[in-house]
Amino acid sequence: MREVVVVGAGLHRYGVFPEKNAIELGTVAIQRALDDAGCQWTDIEAVYCGTVRLGMSAGHSICRHIGTTGLAITNVENASASGSSAVIEEFVYYEALGLVPEGEGVKLLCDESTALTGRIPAKQ
């Protein structure tokens, strides 16, 4: 079984920002996730994008501004639970592919398995 880990996470500060559009907010979150992971955009294999009322393929529109690489992008819209739903969807996907045992996808986060080369304590 192949090891699967969450390498980094990022977000834009929560609030109302009328001077910014969704693409600007999203690219900030992506850049922060890349910085957290210590990797480049071309290292990423899959993206799960949680949004609210941004329309179809919002994640694709946001990611296109970082660069096109052919990676898999999954869009999740679930009101205020979009972000957490996107993370859960990712874990279920790992389980469905057999990359981790069924019911253990969430352990990637809970066990603080957040780096490709080892275990790094999850940031508080």
C-alpha positions in Angstrom: 0.0 0.0 0.0 1.3 3.4 -1.0 1.7 6.0 1.8 -0.6 9.0 1.4 -0.1 12.2 3.5 -1.4 15.7 3.8 1.6 17.8 3.1 0.3 21.3 3.7 -2.7 23.5 4.1 -3.5 27.1 3.6 -6.3 29.6 3.7 -7.1 33.3 3.3 -8.2 35.1 6.5 -11.9 34.7 7.0 -14.0 37.8 6.4 -15.5 40.1 3.8 -13.1 41.5 1.3 -15.0 43.5 -1.3 -11.7 44.6 -3.0 -10.8 41.0 -3.8 -12.4 38.4 -6.0 -12.5 34.7 -5.5 -9.4 34.1 -7.6 -7.3 36.4 -5.5 -8.6 34.8 -2.3 -8.0 31.3 -3.6 -4.5 32.0 -4.9 -3.5 33.4 -1.5 -4.7 30.1 0.1 -2.9 28.0 -2.5 0.4 29.9 -2.0 0.1 29.5 1.8 -0.5 25.8 1.4 2.6 25.5 -0.8 4.7 27.5 1.6 3.4 25.3 4.5 4.3 22.1 2.6 7.7 23.5 1.3 6.9 22.4 -2.2 6.2 23.9 -5.7 2.9 23.9 -7.6 4.3 21.3 -10.0 4.7 18.8 -7.1 0.9 18.7 -6.4 -1.0 15.7 -7.7 -4.6 16.6 -6.7 -6.6 19.6 -5.4 -9.8 19.7 -3.4 -11.4 23.1 -3.5 -14.2 24.0 -1.1 -16.2 27.1 -2.2 -19.6 28.7 -1.7 -21.8 30.1 -4.5 -18.9 30.5 -7.0 -20.4 28.4 -9.7 -19.3 25.4 -11.6 -15.6 24.6 -11.7 -14.5 27.4 -9.4 -11.4 25.4 -8.3 -10.4 25.1 -11.9 -10.6 28.8 -12.4 -8.6 29.5 -9.3 -5.9 26.9 -10.1 -5.5 28.1 -13.7 -4.1 31.3 -12.3 -1.3 29.4 -10.5 -0.5 27.4 -13.6 -1.9 24.5 -15.6 -0.3 21.2 -14.9 -3.0 18.6 -15.7 -3.6 17.7 -12.0 -7.0 16.4 -10.8 -9.2 19.1 -9.3 -12.3 18.3 -7.3 -14.8 21.1 -6.5 -16.9 20.8 -3.3 -19.7 23.1 -2.5 -21.5 22.6 0.9 -22.2 26.1 2.3 -20.2 26.9 5.4 -18.9 23.3 5.5 -17.3 23.4 2.1 -13.7 23.3 3.4 -14.2 20.5 5.8 -16.3 18.6 3.3 -13.4 18.9 0.8 -11.0 17.4 3.3 -13.3 14.5 4.1 -13.9 13.9 0.4 -10.1 13.6 -0.1 -9.8 11.0 2.7 -12.7 9.0 1.4 -11.0 9.0 -2.1 -7.8 7.7 -0.6 -9.7 4.9 1.0 -11.6 4.1 -2.2 -8.4 3.8 -4.2 -7.0 1.5 -1.5 -4.2 3.9 -0.6 -5.2 3.6 3.0 -7.4 1.0 4.8 -11.1 1.7 4.9 -12.0 4.0 7.7 -8.4 5.2 8.2 -8.2 8.1 5.8 -8.8 10.7 8.5 -5.9 9.2 10.5 -3.6 11.0 8.0 -4.5 14.2 9.7 -5.3 13.0 13.3 -2.0 11.1 13.5 -0.2 14.2 12.3 1.2 12.5 9.2 1.7 15.7 7.4 4.9 15.3 5.5 6.1 13.1 2.7 9.4 12.4 4.5 8.2 11.8 8.0 5.9 13.0 10.8 5.7 16.7 11.6 3.4 17.9 14.4 0.2 19.5 13.0 0.3 23.2 13.5 -1.8 24.5 16.3 
